[in-house]
Amino acid sequence: MKNILLSLLLSSSLFSQTFTFSAIPDQDETKLKERFSKLAVYLSQKLNVDAKFIPIKSYSASIAAFRNKQVQLAWFGGFSGVKARQIVPNSIAIAQGVQDREFRSYIIANTKIGLKYSNNFPKEIQNKTFTFGSKGSTSGRLMPEYFIREHLGKAPSEVFSKVGYSGNHTKTIALVQSGAYQVGAVNFKVWDSALKNGKIDTSKVKIIWKTPTFPDYQFTAHGDLDATYGEGFTKRLKETLLNLKDKEILASFDRSGFIEAKNSDFDPILSVGKKTGLID
């Protein structure tokens, strides 16, 4: 009995503080829980904290949770990260996936409308029904809208016969594949992963255009982590993410690794947000 009590005391002392983190809900909940539950175990072991992942239902709710200090760290998209750092003083981007420095969106179309892949922007999507992902998504809304405005000179509401917002990239693919929407914009990593896993019927939906690259996902941390968890905690957190080599965790993120990020890396996203009127 004494040995059991001793082991319980030791295990509880290992993780004396709770460290909460969250992420934008860019894919289905099962996928996100799989990814971030593994990351929670990794962070707990490396940082000597009780790391807990808190699932969030919407992009705006993830920013609100970060603003209200319900979470100390968040996996944001480029757009949501910029917005979060605008409203939380001293918050900083600390790490991003290797592939996130040059991210892109795919414009996809139901094959019944007969559009083919082209390196040129598909102006034939005018007057079709179109779905973005979440309203707060970088690759599912902000950047596709920017390119639509650049190439067609009009807002999406003026370009398409109907505009929708699916909520996440997985649903966007499903909606275009089913024909509920004729065209849509999707995160290239989600598409590539779904295609690899046999979840896309290419006889029903296909890529018709790939956007130029842009910076996207990143981990953003509160600026007061050292005051809360001890001097040097932010540096250790950053190094822990940059040194992540666990193949299962990286596979769940669909990233080959993580690299350093800083707030200024996302200035192009801030600029596009202002140009489209989606950021003040």
Summary of the structure (lengths in Angstrom):
residues: 280
radius of gyration: 20.3
end to end distance: 61.4
largest distance: 74.4
contacts: 947
relative contact order: 0.19
helix: 48%
strand: 19%
